Amino acid sequence: MPDKTYDVLVVGSVNADLVVRVDRRPAAGETVLGSDLATYPGGKGANQAVAAARLGGRVAFLGRAGTDGQGDFLREALRGDGVDIAHLITTPGPSGVALITVGPEGDNSIIVSPGANGRVTAEDVTAAGPLFAAASVVSLQLEVPLDAVLAAARAAEGAGARVVFNLSPPAAVPDELLALCDPLVVNEHEAAFLGASDPAGLLARGPRSVVITKGADGAVVADGDGVIEVPSPRVEAVDTTGAGDAFTGALSWRLARGDDLAEAARFAARVGAAAVRVAGAQSSFPRPADLED
């Protein structure tokens, strides 16, 4: 790709993650005791931006944060990791918040209150038009409104940037959006939501390429040239929160650097495995030195 100002532009969400660890999750109507509440910077968009930036990527972010204390906290977290937040718009009202419980095996359950993320618009994308021309890869998810995501994919296509689209949380999307993906990134649950459990079935939905993440079992990548299994390093999981975002952020950065899809996914699997070894989302994301072990 020609030299650009940014390796990755992320259009997406920024949330405060409120995390409690539990020995078991409560049944309906039941109360259980958990750990002290921990607050981390999060949001799928911000997570992917930080993951790429910590690895050395030049990253910009487009989204919205509120005027509450959480908004200040989230802006400082992104700025502290070197993400360009000139287009993180301040929006009156609350910021996005994710309520997260983490079980004894490191698995998590998450409820998201969108807050300012729900006010990201297609007009925000239009106003940031030059930002798309400055990026090699544009990374998208679904924690902001679909019309903004589709507008961002169109803007990326028009500017010659590669679109990496993570269908998370899963929702119905137009065929036009799927056709702009290169790749579409889904986990096994998200693939099933699209009505396909295999790469061929997903490619039939229209994306130019596909990555299916499989947690500890690595990933599968597929495009017109075939299907490749990508293994994951074996590690002891402490907290899986944000691991998929670490994978996608790393994938986007390596694609921006010129890796082919399989090469980028192999590197991203190492990054995702490193992330599950530490509690939290962004707090767990590795730097290059952390990948030497």
Secondary structure, DSSP 8 states (H G I E B T S, - for coil): ----SEEEEEES--EEEEEEEBSS---TT----B---EEEEE-HHHHHHHHHHHTT--EEEEEEEESSHHHHHHHHHHHHTT-EEEEEEEESS--EEEEEEE-TTS-EEEEEE-GGGGG--HHHHHHTHHHHHTEEEEEE-SSS-HHHHHHHHHHHHHHT-EEEEE--S-----HHHHHH-SSEEEEHHHHHHTT-SSHHHHHTTS-S-EEEE-GGG-EEEEETTEEEEE-------S--TTHHHHHHHHHHHHHHHT--HHHHHHHHHHHHHHHTTSSSSGGG---GGGG--
